[in-house]
Amino acid sequence: MEVVGQLQKQYVDFITSLFREAYLDDQYVQLQKLQDDSNPEFVVEVVSIFFEDSEKLLNDLASSLQQQVVDFKKVDGYVHQFKGSSSSVGAQRVKNACVTLRNFCEEKNLDGCSRYLNLVKQEFYLVKNKLETLLRMEQQILQAGGTVPLLEQVPLLWKQ
């Protein structure tokens, strides 16, 4: 059981850092609570859909901002959708970057939109990388015969 204990500790340390650095928020805890024996892949499925949808939205956003005449309403719609999906998985920094990007859309500020789209992309790829690592760690714990620590059982270090 020593290996499992070590893996669980690494998992707790890693996920605590994700909360402390605001990559994730409490919505991720809610997501984890919805996963149970009848649906053991729930979080992986939801996060995978988030990854796929986000890639498509980022491409749609980039091409919309490169049009001769930019339809800021359309761009805003994409950003709103992206903000919602980021919010649903608890990707806090992506959601926050989307809020600022929407402000640039409302101002019809093409330069601001383009600059902030790059930040949104950067935040998305950072959180994607971190979530992939987190899900891999969960798989390792399960394969070693352990259980993944639930976040509500983890001391709320990130809230201090």
Secondary structure, DSSP 4 states (H G I P E B T S, - for coil): -HHHHHHHHHHHHHHHHHHHTTSB-HHHHHHHHT-BTTBTTHHHHHHHHHHHHHHHHHHHHHHHHTSSS--HHHHHHHHHHHHHHHHHHTBHHHHHHHHHHHHHHHTT-HHHHHHHHHHHHHHHHHHHHHHHHHHHHHHHHHHTT--PPPGGGS--GGG-
